[in-house]
Amino acid sequence: MSANWPAPDTSWAGHLQGTSGYRRVLAALACAGVATFAQLYSLQGILPLLSRDLDVTAAQTSLSISAATVGLAVAVLPWSFVADRWGRVRTMGLAVILATILGLLVPLSPTFEVLLLLRVLEGAALGGIPALAIAYLTEEVSPRHAAAAAGAYVAGTTLGGLFGRLLAGPVADVAGWRMGTLAVSLCAAAAAAGFLVLAPKPRGFVPSRTEGFGAVLGKLIPQLRNAKLLALYAQAFLLMGTFVSVYNYLGFRLEAPPYLFPASAVALLFLAYLAGTISSKAVSSLASRWGRRTVLLACTATMVTGLALTLASPVVMILVGLVLFTAGFFGAHSIASGWTGALATTGRAQASSLYNLSYYAGSSVVGWSSGLVFQHSGWSAMVAVLAVLMFLAAVAAMVLLPARNAGERKATESAPGLRRFGA
């Protein structure tokens, strides 16, 4: 430890639920979640408008989402290394400022290619938030309350993503997609300022500038050798890829005959995110009672059931299916991401970053490639492919993750919370 850094506060037990510090941590992370996820997915609800304005196909248009998530996936590990040497809050502050500046430039893109480049850079900047948010939370909040805090954080990120999509759609319907994304970026700038003001001084982590890059990189090895963690990374890749695919292309289906939804109505589909807000907070208590793996598999089964309902023709059935699908995804994501934190006893920032890398790699790869299936074979074929991916996720969970055991309740109560971030 460098002499320039203070010694760790070994007496620090974390902010307790109900205290000012606890509320400030959650409020700061909520602001960071809005700044991150409102920008990251603001284009998702207006992809049909973008497709017509820039004269590109549905799959090509989805690259505007994949470009940002690729940038984020590539950047999460470097951001975790920076945070180990520079501190969590300072690093997240830098990330959110850079992302906000780049987000304000996106509406000025003269061509589709420039748009994709800016989205890659914006995603790379945004990677500093999800890469560090849960590491910061688990270090600053008492372990007794980490699960509740993480569930609240996940719920907040769903609201951030919902806000960006709901704002962009109606504005874009009236003034074009550029003004829609600009409105979101301006709100994200205000949220970024909120994070910088609200985040309390960290006490549970002290940066180190004495570790070389090789030593820091070595923190990845235990995470990559742990079969349980690999299974959780598989959940992130497969389930997130499925989730983004549905929201990327359902708008194209409903904008076409016989539905003919306008962009503002397509944006309202994202109100289904509220189901995820509820489920991400509810799963922690269910996992304490029934075990993480059981709840994870139940959430995956709920996703499959909801996705199957979207095959129906009536709009009401499609919407019910979307709500079930969304609730199942955010429940599964909260379990899997929180379990990652619980299993990582060392290199927590790196373990969290690997989960996020898998999460956004799935968003990028599956979210784009499933569009090719949708374009050539239609919605039913895409649903069949996505169902296979969810089946593979369930198999990985069944084979590699432990069933509930006698010590799981204690681990759930004392381990870093069920978390996260995300979409």
Long-range contacts (C-beta under 8 A, 24 or more apart in sequence): 1-206, 1-208, 1-210, 2-208, 2-209, 2-210, 4-209, 5-206, 5-207, 5-208, 5-209, 6-206, 7-206, 8-205, 8-206, 9-203, 9-204, 12-203, 12-204, 13-142, 14-139, 14-140, 14-141, 14-142, 14-143, 14-145, 14-146, 14-204, 15-140, 15-141, 15-142, 15-145, 15-200, 16-142, 16-144, 16-145, 17-142, 17-144, 17-145, 17-148, 17-149, 21-140, 21-200, 22-141, 22-145, 22-149, 24-198, 24-199, 24-200, 25-136, 25-137, 25-140, 25-141, 25-149, 25-199, 25-200, 26-149, 26-152, 26-153, 26-156, 27-194, 27-198, 28-194, 28-195, 28-198, 28-199, 28-200, 29-133, 29-136, 29-137, 29-153, 29-156, 29-195, 30-153, 30-156, 30-159, 30-160, 31-191, 31-192, 31-194, 31-195, 31-198, 32-92, 32-96, 32-129, 32-133, 32-191, 32-192, 32-195, 33-129, 33-133, 33-153, 33-156, 33-157, 33-159, 33-160, 33-421, 33-422, 34-156, 34-159, 34-160, 34-163, 34-164, 34-187, 34-188, 34-191, 35-96, 35-99, 35-100, 35-129, 35-160, 35-188, 35-189, 35-191, 35-192, 35-195, 36-96, 36-99, 36-126, 36-129, 36-130, 36-157, 36-160, 36-421, 37-157, 37-160, 37-161, 37-164, 37-421, 37-422, 37-423, 38-160, 38-161, 38-163, 38-164, 38-167, 38-184, 38-187, 38-188, 38-191, 39-99, 39-100, 39-103, 39-122, 39-126, 39-164, 39-184, 39-185, 39-188, 40-68, 40-69, 40-72, 40-122, 40-123, 40-126, 40-161, 40-164, 41-65, 41-161, 41-164, 41-165, 41-423, 42-164, 42-165, 42-167, 42-168, 42-180, 42-181, 42-184, 42-185, 43-119, 43-168, 43-177, 43-181, 44-165, 44-244, 44-247, 44-248, 44-251, 44-270, 45-165, 45-166, 45-168, 45-169, 45-251, 45-263, 45-266, 45-267, 45-269, 45-270, 46-168, 46-169, 46-172, 46-177, 46-180, 46-181, 46-263, 46-266, 46-267, 47-248, 47-251, 47-252, 48-251, 48-252, 48-255, 48-263, 48-266, 49-172, 49-173, 49-176, 49-177, 49-180, 49-263, 50-177, 53-176, 53-177, 54-111, 54-112, 54-115, 56-112, 57-375, 58-249, 58-252, 58-371, 58-374, 58-375, 59-368, 59-371, 59-372, 59-374, 59-375, 60-112, 62-248, 62-249, 62-367, 62-368, 62-371, 63-116, 63-368, 64-115, 64-116, 64-119, 65-119, 65-244, 65-248, 65-363, 65-367, 66-363, 66-364, 66-365, 66-367, 66-368, 67-116, 67-117, 67-119, 67-120, 67-123, 67-364, 68-119, 68-120, 68-122, 68-123, 68-126, 69-123, 69-244, 69-360, 69-361, 69-363, 69-364, 69-367, 70-120, 70-123, 70-360, 70-361, 70-364, 71-119, 71-120, 71-121, 71-122, 71-123, 71-124, 71-125, 71-126, 71-127, 72-123, 72-124, 72-126, 72-127, 72-130, 72-356, 72-360, 73-123, 73-127, 73-356, 73-357, 73-359, 73-360, 73-361, 73-363, 73-364, 74-124, 74-127, 74-357, 75-123, 75-124, 75-125, 75-126, 75-127, 75-128, 75-131, 76-127, 76-130, 76-131, 76-353, 76-356, 76-357, 76-360, 77-131, 77-220, 77-350, 77-353, 77-354, 77-357, 78-127, 79-127, 79-128, 79-131, 79-132, 79-353, 80-131, 80-132, 80-135, 80-349, 80-350, 80-352, 80-353, 81-213, 81-216, 81-217, 82-128, 83-128, 83-131, 83-132, 83-135, 83-207, 83-349, 84-207, 84-208, 84-211, 84-216, 84-349, 85-207, 85-208, 85-209, 85-211, 85-216, 86-207, 87-202, 87-205, 87-207, 88-132, 88-135, 88-136, 88-139, 88-202, 88-205, 89-136, 89-199, 89-201, 89-202, 91-128, 91-132, 92-128, 92-129, 92-132, 92-133, 92-136, 92-195, 92-199, 93-195, 93-196, 93-199, 94-128, 95-125, 95-126, 95-127, 95-128, 95-129, 96-125, 96-126, 96-128, 96-129, 96-192, 96-195, 96-196, 97-192, 97-196, 98-125, 98-128, 99-125, 99-126, 99-128, 99-129, 99-188, 99-192, 100-185, 100-188, 100-189, 100-192, 103-181, 103-184, 103-185, 103-188, 103-189, 104-182, 104-185, 104-186, 104-189, 106-181, 106-185, 107-178, 107-179, 107-181, 107-182, 107-185, 108-178, 123-360, 127-356, 127-360, 130-356, 130-359, 130-420, 130-421, 130-422, 131-349, 131-352, 131-353, 131-356, 132-349, 132-352, 133-420, 133-421, 134-337, 134-338, 134-341, 134-352, 134-416, 134-417, 134-419, 134-420, 134-421, 135-205, 135-341, 135-348, 135-349, 135-352, 136-202, 136-205, 137-416, 137-417, 137-419, 138-341, 138-348, 138-416, 138-417, 139-202, 139-204, 139-205, 140-200, 140-202, 140-203, 140-204, 140-205, 141-417, 143-413, 143-414, 143-415, 143-416, 144-413, 144-414, 146-415, 146-416, 146-417, 147-284, 147-338, 147-412, 147-413, 147-415, 147-417, 147-418, 148-284, 148-417, 149-417, 150-284, 150-334, 150-338, 150-341, 150-416, 150-417, 150-418, 150-419, 150-420, 151-280, 151-281, 151-282, 151-283, 151-284, 151-334, 151-417, 151-418, 151-419, 152-281, 153-419, 153-420, 153-421, 154-280, 154-281, 154-330, 154-333, 154-334, 154-337, 154-418, 154-419, 154-420, 154-421, 154-422, 155-276, 155-277, 155-278, 155-280, 155-281, 157-420, 157-421, 157-422, 157-423, 158-273, 158-274, 158-276, 158-277, 158-280, 158-330, 158-422, 158-423, 159-273, 159-277, 160-191, 161-270, 161-273, 161-422, 161-423, 162-270, 162-271, 162-273, 162-274, 162-277, 163-187, 164-188, 165-267, 165-270, 165-273, 166-267, 166-268, 166-270, 166-271, 168-267, 169-263, 169-264, 169-266, 169-267, 169-268, 170-263, 170-264, 170-267, 172-263, 173-262, 173-263, 173-264, 219-346, 219-347, 219-350, 220-347, 220-350, 220-354, 222-346, 222-347, 223-344, 223-347, 223-350, 223-351, 223-354, 224-354, 226-343, 227-400, 228-339, 228-343, 228-400, 228-401, 228-402, 229-340, 229-343, 229-344, 229-351, 229-354, 230-400, 231-396, 231-397, 231-399, 231-400, 231-401, 232-336, 232-337, 232-339, 232-340, 232-343, 232-355, 232-401, 233-340, 233-354, 233-355, 233-357, 233-358, 234-358, 234-392, 234-393, 234-396, 235-296, 235-332, 235-333, 235-336, 235-393, 235-396, 235-397, 236-333, 236-336, 236-337, 236-355, 236-356, 236-358, 236-359, 236-362, 237-358, 237-359, 237-361, 237-362, 237-365, 237-366, 238-362, 238-366, 238-389, 238-390, 238-392, 238-393, 238-396, 239-300, 239-303, 239-329, 239-332, 239-333, 239-336, 239-362, 239-389, 239-390, 239-393, 240-329, 240-333, 240-358, 240-359, 240-360, 240-362, 240-363, 240-366, 240-423, 241-362, 241-363, 241-365, 241-366, 241-367, 241-370, 241-389, 242-303, 242-307, 242-329, 242-362, 242-366, 242-386, 242-389, 242-390, 243-303, 243-325, 243-326, 243-329, 243-363, 243-423, 244-362, 244-363, 244-366, 244-367, 244-423, 245-366, 245-367, 245-370, 245-371, 245-382, 245-386, 246-307, 246-310, 246-322, 246-325, 246-386, 248-367, 248-370, 248-371, 249-370, 249-371, 249-374, 249-379, 249-382, 250-310, 250-318, 250-322, 252-374, 253-379, 254-315, 254-318, 259-315, 269-319, 269-322, 272-319, 272-322, 272-323, 272-325, 272-326, 273-326, 275-323, 275-324, 275-326, 275-327, 275-330, 276-326, 276-327, 276-329, 276-330, 276-331, 277-330, 278-327, 279-327, 279-328, 279-330, 279-331, 279-334, 280-330, 280-331, 280-333, 280-334, 282-331, 283-331, 283-334, 283-335, 283-418, 284-334, 284-338, 284-412, 284-417, 284-418, 287-335, 287-412, 287-418, 288-409, 288-412, 288-413, 290-404, 291-403, 291-404, 291-408, 292-335, 292-339, 292-401, 292-404, 292-408, 292-412, 293-397, 293-398, 293-401, 293-402, 293-403, 293-404, 294-403, 294-404, 295-331, 295-335, 296-332, 296-335, 296-336, 296-339, 296-397, 296-401, 297-394, 297-397, 297-398, 298-331, 299-328, 299-329, 299-331, 299-332, 299-335, 300-328, 300-332, 300-390, 300-393, 300-394, 300-397, 301-328, 301-394, 302-327, 302-328, 302-331, 303-328, 303-329, 303-332, 303-390, 304-328, 304-387, 304-390, 304-391, 307-383, 307-386, 307-387, 307-390, 308-383, 308-387, 310-379, 310-383, 311-379, 311-380, 311-383, 329-423, 330-423, 333-359, 333-420, 333-421, 333-422, 333-423, 334-418, 334-419, 334-420, 335-418, 337-418, 337-419, 337-420, 337-421, 338-415, 338-416, 338-417, 338-418, 338-419, 338-420, 339-401, 339-418, 341-415, 341-416, 341-417, 341-419, 342-411, 342-412, 342-415, 342-416, 348-416, 352-420, 355-420, 356-421, 359-422, 363-423
